[in-house]
Amino acid sequence: MAKIRIQQIKSGIDRPENQKRTLRALGITKMNVPVEHEATAQILGMVDKVKHLVIVTEL
């Protein structure tokens, strides 16, 4: 399974609550701190919901 690195580049402040919860569920706690996950359908779906706040790179 492929791995992806997710990094938050925009703030979650003033965003809907579901987007804040999605960031937290992905394990993102601070800006510019990368988190690695397996590229499963569930993770890619969560990334799609907050794609305007994060940057994704494949490993």
C-alpha positions as CSV (number, residue, x, y, z in Angstrom):
1,M,0.0,0.0,0.0
2,A,1.3,3.4,-0.9
3,K,2.1,6.0,1.8
4,I,1.3,9.7,1.7
5,R,2.6,12.6,3.7
6,I,0.0,15.2,4.7
7,Q,1.0,18.7,5.9
8,Q,-1.3,21.5,6.9
9,I,-0.5,24.8,5.1
10,K,-3.6,26.9,6.0
11,S,-5.2,27.6,9.3
12,G,-8.3,25.7,10.5
13,I,-9.6,28.8,12.3
14,D,-12.9,30.1,11.0
15,R,-13.6,26.8,9.2
16,P,-16.7,24.6,9.7
17,E,-16.5,22.2,12.7
18,N,-16.5,19.1,10.5
19,Q,-13.3,20.3,8.7
20,K,-11.6,20.9,12.1
21,R,-12.6,17.4,13.2
22,T,-11.2,15.9,10.0
23,L,-7.9,17.6,10.5
24,R,-7.8,16.2,14.1
25,A,-8.8,12.7,12.8
26,L,-5.9,12.8,10.4
27,G,-3.5,13.4,13.3
28,I,-2.7,17.0,12.3
29,T,-2.2,19.1,15.4
30,K,0.1,22.0,14.2
31,M,0.8,23.8,11.0
32,N,3.7,22.6,8.8
33,V,4.2,19.4,10.8
34,P,4.0,16.4,8.4
35,V,2.0,13.3,9.2
36,E,2.3,10.0,7.3
37,H,-0.6,7.6,6.5
38,E,-1.3,4.7,4.3
39,A,-3.2,5.8,1.2
40,T,-6.5,4.0,2.0
41,A,-9.9,5.0,0.6
42,Q,-10.9,6.4,4.1
43,I,-7.8,8.6,4.4
44,L,-8.0,9.8,0.8
45,G,-11.7,10.8,1.5
46,M,-10.7,12.8,4.6
47,V,-7.9,14.5,2.7
48,D,-10.4,15.4,-0.1
49,K,-12.6,17.2,2.5
50,V,-9.7,19.4,3.6
51,K,-7.7,19.6,0.4
52,H,-7.8,23.4,0.5
53,L,-6.0,23.4,3.9
54,V,-3.3,20.7,3.3
55,I,-0.6,19.6,0.9
56,V,-0.2,15.9,0.1
57,T,2.9,14.2,-1.3
58,E,3.3,10.5,-2.1
59,L,6.2,8.6,-0.7
